[in-house]
């Protein structure tokens, strides 16, 4: 009964098989392997972007930080949500790689268009003394488990374009959002106005690889230089390529995300029936809920693994409601979900 994170799950067997197959003979290093050609072609096809520049790195932090560094200058500021992963969970890596600062757009889980417009307009007002306007970064799925609709994405990107600013999408859970919206990758990115996306795989069954996709190919060389200078260009690159190639073959990326989202929906239905309160309506594979400490104690004693949000488990049982987070991945067995709900 493990619901701590989709980072905690196993690597999909199809990916391990692909890695073993890639471990035969010799391939050129640093991304010149044959598998990378397949990956590049497949990603361009699924995004309907034949001219896109496609690169692989091993972590989401590297993908976000290097992409944003390519889209910004050190004297600029990057606009994001207060709960964006690049703000909360990357140890200032985006600031380190970009030299820029982050400006938080007031609001909740999602950025709102009016708040974004006001925040952008408030910058670049002090000439050389203040930060200049830089990229807008959108997290999809958000860190609270909600999903921006296509209309919401278009509205935010439209405001960025009003000010001539590029848009970055943190897509660590890109495919979970995609299947939740039942749209195409192109509709959720460049057709909405996104300039660059980190196309995540690690949280959806890969061992450790993320793609960075620029829809403006003129950014390609700068990204290559930044990736090398930032120590994120793998020598034995074929092992990154093999993972991503397996991910994109036979729709593994979609199959895995659909299973993760379905697992989450099953868990959410059971939690709702048991009287749990939701802090955010689950839309993909993450749930934020609250219920009494006594139930948390029972579940933890039975071996359930998930994160409490704020208050500790120790303390009096009576009437104390604790918030928690559950994350489902492709590998979560239905039987484990049902056993958890039976205990609840």
N, C-alpha and C positions, 0 to 999 in steps of 0.2 A: 504494500500500500504506500507507494512512493509518489508523492505529488509535490516535491520540493521545487523542481525545475526541469525544464526540457533539456537543460545542459547535463542533467544527471543520468539520462537514459543511455542505452547501448547504441553502438553503431549498427546501422541496418546491415543484415547479412549480404545483401546484394552489393553493398559498398565494400565490405571486406573481401568478397570474391573479386571485385574489380581491382582492388589493391594487390591481391595476390597475383592476378594476371599481369598487372603492370610491373610487377617485380621480376620480370623475365628479361634477360639480355640487357641491352644498352639503349639509352635514349639521350638526346642532346639535353643539356642543362638549362636552367634559368628561363624556362618557359618556351623553349624552342622544341619541346617534345611534340610528337604526333597527336597525343591526346588533347593537348591544348588547342590545336586546330579544330578538333571536333567540338570542344567546349565552346570556343568562340563562335563557330557556325551555329550551334544549337541555341545559344543565348541570343544571338542576333535574330534568329528565326522566331523564337518565342516572344521576343519583344517587338517584332516587326520593325527592326531597326538595322538594316543591312550595313550601315556605316558606323555602328556603335563601336567604341573602344572597350574591350573587355579584359580585365585582369583578375588574378587570384591572389589572395593573401590568406593567412592562417587564422586570423582572429577578427571578430567584429569591431573591436577597438581600433585595430589597424585600418580596417576598411573605412570606418567613419572618419578617423583622424586624417588619413592621407587624402581621402576624397575632399574633405572640407579644406585641407591645406591647398589643394589644387584649385579650389573655387574661390579662395579668399586671399587677402593680403594681410600682413601683420598689423597694419594700422586700422583694420576693419573690425566690426563686431558681427557675431553670428547670432541670429535670432532663433530661439527655441522655447519649448514649453518648460515650465519649472520642474516637471517630472520627466523630462527627456533623458534617455539613457546617457547621452553625451554630457549631460550636466550631473546626473546623480551617480553614475556607475563607472566612469572611465578615468578617475584619478587625475583629472585635468589633462589627459592625453590630447584631446582636441586643441586645447590652448597651447600645449607644448609643441605640437606639430605645426600648428597654424601661426603661432605667435599672436593670434587675435584673441579677443575676449568673447565671452558669451553674454548676451543680453536676454534675460528671461521675459517672456511675454506674459503679463499677468493673466491668471485664470486657472482653470482646473486641469483635468486630464488632457483635454484637447485644446489647441490654440483656436481662438475665435477670430474671425476676419476683422471685426472692428478693433479688437485689442491689438492685433498684429499691425494694422494700419497706424494706429496711434503710437505704438512703440517704435516702428520704423521712422515715422515722421518726427519723433522726438530726438532722434539721433542726427548727426551731421549738421548740427546747428551752431557749433562753436568753432567752425573753421579748423585751423591746424591744431587747436587745443583739445579737440574731442575725437572720439572714434568715428570712422567713416562707416557707412552702411555696407554690410556684407551679406552672405548667404542666409537664407531661411532654411532651417533643418526641421523636417517633419518625421516623427517616429510612427511607423505603421507595421504592426500592431503597436498601440501605445503601451507604456509601462504599466498601465492599470487595466489592460485587457480589452480596451475598446478599439474600434476600427473607424477610421475616417471614411465617410462615404465618398463616392466619386465627386459629388457636388461640393462637398466640403474641401476636398483636395483642390478642385478647380478654383474655388473661391480664394483659398490661401495662396495658391500659385499666381492667380490673377493679381492679387495685391503685390506680391513680390515683383511681378513684371511691370506693374505701374511705376515702381521705383528702379527698374532696371537691374534687379537682383536675381542671382541664380538660386535654384532650389535643390536641396539635397534631401534624399529620403533614406532614413535609417530603416532598412528592411531586414533586420535580424529575424523577424517572423513574417517576412514578406508573403510567403505562400499561405500561411494561416489567414492573413488578411484577404488574399486573393480569392481563396475558396469561400470565405465568408461572404464576400461581395459578389461572387460568381461573375467576375469580369475577366478581361484579358490583362496580361502584364503591361501592354501598351496603354490601355485605358487608365491604369492605375499609376502610370509614370509619365512618359513624355507627352502623351495626348492630353494629360491634365496640366502639364507645364513643368514637370520635374526634369532637371538637367542631369542629375547623377543619382544613382541608387546603389546602396550596398545590398546585394541579393544574397540573403543568408542561407546557410546550409547546416551549420553546426547544431542549431537547435531543432533541426528537423531530420536527424538521422545520420549526419555525416560525422566523421572523426574530427575534422577541424579544417574547414575551408569556407571562405566567403568570396563572392565575386563582386568586383566593383565595375559598374557599367556607366560609361559616359556617353550620352547621346550626342554630344558635340565632340567629334573626333579630334578637334584642335587641342583638346586637353590631354591627349594621349602621352605625348613625349614628356610633358611636365610631370604627369603622374608616374611614369616610369622612373624618372630621376628621383622623385621624392620617395618612391618605394625602395629604391636601392639605397639612397642616403639614409633612410629610416630603418635600414636593416631588416626589411620585410620581403626581399626578393629571395626566394628559396633556390638553392642550388639544385637539389633533387626535386625539381618542380613537378615531375610527372606524378608524384604521389598526391599532390593537390589536384592536378588535372584528372587523375583516375577517379577520385571521389566525386568531383563535380560532373564528370562524364556519366558515371553510374547514376547519379542523382537525376540527370535529365533524360536518361534512356527510359523507355517504357513508362514514362510519367511517374517515376518513383517520387519525385518532389511533390506532385499533386496527391498521390495516394497517401503519402505519409502525413501530409497536412490535413487531409480529409479525415483520416483516422484520429489524429490528435484533436481536431475540433469536435468530432463525434464523441470521443471519450469525455471531453469537457462538457458537452451538452448533457450527456448522461449523468455526469456527476452533479452538474448544476440543477437538473431536474430533481434529483434525489435530495440535494441540500434544501431546495425550495420547499419540497414536500415535508421536510423535517422541521421547517420553520426558521431556517437560517435567513438572515438579512444580507442583502447584497450591497456592497459599497459602490460598485459600478456594475452595470448590466453586462454579463459575460457575452462576448461576441465572437471570440476565437478560441483560444486554448488556455486562457488565464481567468481565474475566479478570485475576487476579493469578497470575503463573506465574514459574518460575525455570528457567534452563538456562545452560550454560557461556558465558563471555564470548566465546569464539571464534565461537560461533554468532551472538551479538548483533552482533559486528563484521561478520560476513558479511552479515547482514540490513541493517544500517545502511548498509554500503557499496553495497548494491543499491537503496537509496532507501526502505527501510521507515521509517515514522515512528511511534514509540510512546515511552512514558516508561519510563526505567529508574528503579528504586526503590531509592535509597540509593547503592550503589557506582558509581563512574564507569566509563565504557566503556574508558578508557585503562588499560592494565595487562597483566600476563602472562595468556596464554590458558589455561594448564594448570589444569584442575580447579577453576577459579573459577566458581561458579554465581552469577549475578546475578538479582535479582528485577525484574520489570517489570509494567507494566499495559497492557492492551489494552482499548479501548472500540470497539464497533461501533455504527453507526447505520443508518438505513433506506437510505442511499444507497451503502453499501459494495458494490462490485461483487463478485459471486461469483468472477469471474476473478482479481481482485486477491487475494482470500483464498487461492485455489488457487496462485497464483504465489508468494505468501509462504510457503506450506507446502512447495512444491517447493524453494524456496531453503533452508528449514530442514532 
